[in-house]
Amino acid sequence: MNITKRLRNLAAAAAFLIAGGAVCPAAEFCGKPLLDHFYKAAAARETPAAELKAISDGNLRALQERLAPLSAEEKSLVRKIAANPPYKVHRLKFQYLPTVLELGKLLSRAEAEELELVAKPLHTPAREDRLFGAYNCVFVAVGSPLGRDAYGDVVVYLKDGVDYGGWATPWSGYYFLGRNKFKLLLDKPAAFTRGVYQEQGWPRAYALMAVSALRAMPEQNRRNVLYRLLGESRSGLWEMFDSERLGYLEAKYDRHVSLEQVRMIYVPDGQYAEVLRWPQAQRWRAIIAPAGAMPQ
């Protein structure tokens, strides 16, 4: 083998390892590679939900211990967030809406491929699948009522106050792997798992992330932002989380999300009348509204 070809092969192998190649087996459900890695030495395994809850509870305890004790103002913020939980928002392109309404669910890439539908690989790189089983996940933005507009102009709100088994991290897999791509000795699945929070813990996780972010601000700025947060409406509170960069959570749900779990579907104003005429929309008319009716 000539030196040029050998160098090329070495470079390809290095790139594969940096991207997380050979770290995890093919996933059977959203989160499986993380759980397999975290519990690889366990003599017996629990259900995925129980394992995720144990990881989430441990992460919340560690975060709370690091920030303890909380001031009276910080405790007020914790209560404010508990009373005004983050929005759970999925966005999709309008062209996919007829299929979603017909099937009655939001699909992961894996399930879309099984049904021989057009998959959307652009937003889900293979290295995310190796890290945490991303192809089996439906992604939902937790926090702002606007979600992440890069993913489409149809806005889907999941119901509040119900735990549908989702888990979230304060970073996307793409961002996490990009930030750590040169840390060859970093145990990436273990590091990623340290940011896992189960659905019931999202308000608490967000409150503690906000406390940490506020403490890093200059005193006058901190007090100003905190007082504004405490006086905001629910939508204003979560828009401030984005604008002030107080925290971020990206949720993952396994395989699909039923439209029975959806509170509202907001479509572009100019296409609302068209959507209501679709046969596949009739079952879901009560939860379809124009984008202009979204929370302000």
PLY file of the C-alpha trace (Angstrom):
ply
format ascii 1.0
element vertex 296
property float x
property float y
property float z
element edge 295
property int vertex1
property int vertex2
end_header
0.00 0.00 0.00
1.50 3.37 -0.99
1.97 6.11 1.60
-0.75 8.33 0.13
-3.38 5.61 0.35
-2.31 4.65 3.88
-2.59 8.25 5.06
-6.01 8.52 3.44
-7.21 5.40 5.25
-5.85 6.62 8.58
-7.57 9.98 8.12
-10.87 8.24 7.33
-10.55 6.04 10.42
-9.79 9.04 12.62
-12.78 10.93 11.26
-14.99 7.89 11.94
-13.83 7.69 15.56
-14.19 11.44 16.10
-17.76 11.24 14.81
-18.48 8.50 17.35
-18.13 5.49 15.05
-18.13 2.05 16.67
-19.14 3.56 20.02
-22.67 2.11 20.16
-24.64 -0.68 18.49
-27.58 -0.01 16.20
-30.41 1.43 18.26
-33.75 -0.28 18.75
-35.28 2.70 20.55
-34.52 6.32 21.22
-31.82 6.44 23.91
-30.76 2.78 23.73
-27.04 3.39 22.99
-26.79 5.73 25.99
-28.50 3.28 28.34
-26.45 0.34 27.08
-23.27 2.30 27.68
-24.31 3.65 31.08
-25.48 0.26 32.38
-22.92 -1.93 30.60
-21.61 -3.32 33.90
-25.05 -3.88 35.46
-25.93 -7.44 36.39
-29.61 -6.76 35.76
-31.42 -4.09 33.79
-34.58 -2.13 34.49
-37.07 -0.84 31.92
-35.78 2.03 29.74
-38.15 4.45 31.51
-36.84 3.41 34.95
-33.23 3.67 33.81
-33.77 7.12 32.31
-35.50 8.26 35.50
-32.59 7.08 37.63
-30.11 8.96 35.44
-32.31 12.08 35.41
-32.80 12.03 39.20
-29.05 11.74 39.72
-28.34 14.62 37.35
-30.91 16.84 39.07
-29.48 16.03 42.49
-25.96 16.85 41.32
-27.08 20.16 39.81
-29.07 21.11 42.90
-26.20 20.24 45.25
-23.80 22.32 43.19
-26.07 25.38 43.44
-27.26 24.98 47.05
-28.33 26.93 48.94
-30.76 28.92 46.80
-31.61 32.49 47.78
-35.18 33.56 48.46
-35.34 35.19 45.00
-34.02 32.05 43.33
-36.62 29.94 45.14
-39.26 32.34 43.80
-38.00 31.66 40.29
-38.19 27.89 40.88
-41.84 28.30 41.94
-42.55 30.59 38.96
-41.27 28.00 36.50
-43.14 25.16 38.23
-46.36 27.16 37.81
-45.54 28.12 34.19
-43.92 25.02 32.66
-41.98 25.17 29.40
-43.80 24.67 26.12
-43.19 21.44 24.21
-43.04 22.37 20.52
-42.37 20.27 17.43
-42.01 21.94 14.03
-42.33 20.36 10.61
-42.48 21.47 7.00
-45.97 22.04 5.57
-45.40 19.37 2.89
-45.31 16.66 5.60
-48.52 17.74 7.33
-50.97 15.67 5.19
-49.09 12.47 6.05
-48.92 13.37 9.75
-52.68 14.00 9.83
-53.46 10.83 7.89
-51.33 8.63 10.16
-52.29 10.50 13.31
-48.73 10.80 14.59
-45.39 12.55 14.30
-42.78 10.14 13.02
-39.16 9.44 13.82
-36.89 8.87 10.86
-36.77 5.11 11.58
-40.54 4.76 11.57
-40.85 6.90 8.43
-38.42 4.60 6.66
-40.28 1.49 7.83
-43.46 2.93 6.33
-41.51 3.71 3.12
-42.14 7.41 3.50
-39.66 10.13 2.64
-37.19 10.45 5.52
-35.55 13.72 6.52
-31.89 12.84 7.08
-30.66 16.43 6.80
-31.40 17.19 10.45
-30.29 13.83 11.88
-26.66 12.94 11.12
-25.56 9.30 11.47
-23.20 10.14 14.32
-26.19 11.28 16.41
-27.76 7.88 15.81
-24.61 6.14 16.99
-24.52 8.33 20.10
-28.11 8.01 21.33
-30.29 6.32 18.71
-31.42 9.54 17.04
-33.12 7.84 14.09
-35.65 6.43 16.56
-36.37 9.83 18.11
-38.99 12.50 17.51
-37.39 15.83 18.44
-39.26 18.50 20.40
-38.02 21.90 21.54
-38.72 22.49 25.24
-39.07 26.11 26.34
-40.06 28.90 23.95
-43.62 28.90 22.52
-42.08 29.46 19.09
-39.98 26.30 19.00
-37.14 26.27 16.46
-38.35 27.83 13.20
-35.51 26.30 11.15
-37.40 23.00 11.14
-40.60 24.14 9.48
-43.59 26.48 9.45
-46.11 24.12 11.05
-46.00 24.40 14.85
-47.20 21.47 16.95
-47.81 21.94 20.70
-47.79 18.86 22.89
-50.18 18.79 25.85
-49.00 20.34 29.10
-48.79 18.53 32.42
-48.59 15.05 30.93
-45.48 12.86 30.94
-45.25 10.93 27.67
-41.88 9.36 28.44
-39.67 11.96 26.80
-36.15 12.79 27.87
-34.11 15.86 27.08
-30.58 17.27 27.07
-29.29 20.86 27.24
-27.69 20.39 23.83
-28.45 18.68 20.56
-26.34 15.69 19.61
-24.99 17.63 16.65
-23.83 20.52 18.85
-22.43 18.21 21.53
-20.38 16.16 19.08
-19.16 19.24 17.23
-18.04 20.89 20.47
-16.18 17.76 21.58
-14.92 16.41 18.26
-11.23 16.88 19.11
-11.50 15.33 22.58
-10.49 11.84 21.47
-10.21 10.45 25.00
-13.59 11.81 26.13
-16.18 9.13 26.89
-18.82 10.84 24.77
-21.85 8.70 25.72
-21.05 9.16 29.42
-20.57 12.91 28.99
-23.81 13.21 27.01
-25.70 11.22 29.64
-24.72 13.73 32.34
-27.18 16.15 30.70
-30.17 13.78 30.52
-33.41 14.91 32.21
-36.68 12.99 32.12
-39.90 14.81 31.25
-41.17 15.29 34.80
-37.88 16.96 35.70
-37.81 19.57 32.91
-39.21 22.51 34.93
-36.78 21.81 37.77
-33.83 21.38 35.40
-34.70 24.65 33.64
-35.01 26.50 36.96
-31.59 25.32 38.12
-29.98 26.10 34.74
-31.43 29.61 34.99
-30.06 30.05 38.52
-26.62 29.02 37.29
-26.78 31.42 34.32
-28.04 34.30 36.46
-25.26 33.87 39.01
-22.71 34.30 36.21
-24.12 37.75 35.32
-22.97 41.08 36.76
-25.05 41.84 39.86
-27.14 44.69 38.42
-27.89 42.77 35.24
-28.73 39.65 37.25
-31.24 41.45 39.44
-32.84 43.15 36.45
-33.28 39.91 34.51
-34.54 38.04 37.57
-37.20 40.64 38.39
-38.35 40.69 34.77
-38.64 36.89 34.75
-40.74 36.90 37.91
-43.16 39.44 36.38
-43.58 37.82 32.97
-46.49 35.85 31.58
-45.86 32.23 30.69
-45.03 32.94 27.05
-42.96 35.98 27.99
-41.04 33.95 30.55
-39.97 31.35 28.00
-39.19 33.89 25.31
-36.86 35.52 27.85
-35.13 32.19 28.41
-34.17 32.29 24.74
-33.29 35.97 24.51
-31.21 35.94 27.72
-29.69 32.50 27.01
-30.74 31.10 30.37
-31.02 27.49 29.28
-31.98 25.09 26.53
-33.51 21.63 26.37
-34.01 19.42 23.31
-36.49 16.62 23.98
-36.51 13.18 22.42
-39.53 10.87 22.22
-39.31 7.24 21.20
-40.43 6.24 17.71
-43.47 8.51 17.28
-45.77 10.97 19.04
-49.50 10.36 18.68
-51.65 13.35 17.78
-53.76 12.34 20.79
-50.84 13.79 22.79
-51.03 17.08 20.86
-52.80 20.17 22.17
-52.71 22.35 19.02
-51.37 22.37 15.47
-50.72 25.87 14.10
-50.51 26.19 10.31
-49.56 29.25 8.21
-52.44 31.71 8.14
-52.67 31.68 4.35
-53.04 27.89 4.23
-55.41 27.39 7.15
-58.61 27.26 5.01
-56.94 24.82 2.62
-55.92 22.48 5.44
-59.45 22.38 6.84
-60.67 21.08 3.46
-58.31 18.10 3.49
-60.07 14.75 4.18
-57.25 13.68 6.50
-57.69 16.85 8.59
-61.33 16.22 9.53
-60.54 14.04 12.55
-58.20 16.72 13.90
-60.12 19.93 13.09
-60.55 20.83 16.76
-56.78 21.11 17.29
-55.89 22.89 14.01
-55.59 26.68 14.11
-53.96 29.51 12.13
-50.48 30.60 13.20
-51.88 34.01 14.13
-53.63 32.38 17.09
-50.40 31.17 18.69
-49.62 32.34 22.27
-48.23 35.86 22.39
0 1
1 2
2 3
3 4
4 5
5 6
6 7
7 8
8 9
9 10
10 11
11 12
12 13
13 14
14 15
15 16
16 17
17 18
18 19
19 20
20 21
21 22
22 23
23 24
24 25
25 26
26 27
27 28
28 29
29 30
30 31
31 32
32 33
33 34
34 35
35 36
36 37
37 38
38 39
39 40
40 41
41 42
42 43
43 44
44 45
45 46
46 47
47 48
48 49
49 50
50 51
51 52
52 53
53 54
54 55
55 56
56 57
57 58
58 59
59 60
60 61
61 62
62 63
63 64
64 65
65 66
66 67
67 68
68 69
69 70
70 71
71 72
72 73
73 74
74 75
75 76
76 77
77 78
78 79
79 80
80 81
81 82
82 83
83 84
84 85
85 86
86 87
87 88
88 89
89 90
90 91
91 92
92 93
93 94
94 95
95 96
96 97
97 98
98 99
99 100
100 101
101 102
102 103
103 104
104 105
105 106
106 107
107 108
108 109
109 110
110 111
111 112
112 113
113 114
114 115
115 116
116 117
117 118
118 119
119 120
120 121
121 122
122 123
123 124
124 125
125 126
126 127
127 128
128 129
129 130
130 131
131 132
132 133
133 134
134 135
135 136
136 137
137 138
138 139
139 140
140 141
141 142
142 143
143 144
144 145
145 146
146 147
147 148
148 149
149 150
150 151
151 152
152 153
153 154
154 155
155 156
156 157
157 158
158 159
159 160
160 161
161 162
162 163
163 164
164 165
165 166
166 167
167 168
168 169
169 170
170 171
171 172
172 173
173 174
174 175
175 176
176 177
177 178
178 179
179 180
180 181
181 182
182 183
183 184
184 185
185 186
186 187
187 188
188 189
189 190
190 191
191 192
192 193
193 194
194 195
195 196
196 197
197 198
198 199
199 200
200 201
201 202
202 203
203 204
204 205
205 206
206 207
207 208
208 209
209 210
210 211
211 212
212 213
213 214
214 215
215 216
216 217
217 218
218 219
219 220
220 221
221 222
222 223
223 224
224 225
225 226
226 227
227 228
228 229
229 230
230 231
231 232
232 233
233 234
234 235
235 236
236 237
237 238
238 239
239 240
240 241
241 242
242 243
243 244
244 245
245 246
246 247
247 248
248 249
249 250
250 251
251 252
252 253
253 254
254 255
255 256
256 257
257 258
258 259
259 260
260 261
261 262
262 263
263 264
264 265
265 266
266 267
267 268
268 269
269 270
270 271
271 272
272 273
273 274
274 275
275 276
276 277
277 278
278 279
279 280
280 281
281 282
282 283
283 284
284 285
285 286
286 287
287 288
288 289
289 290
290 291
291 292
292 293
293 294
294 295
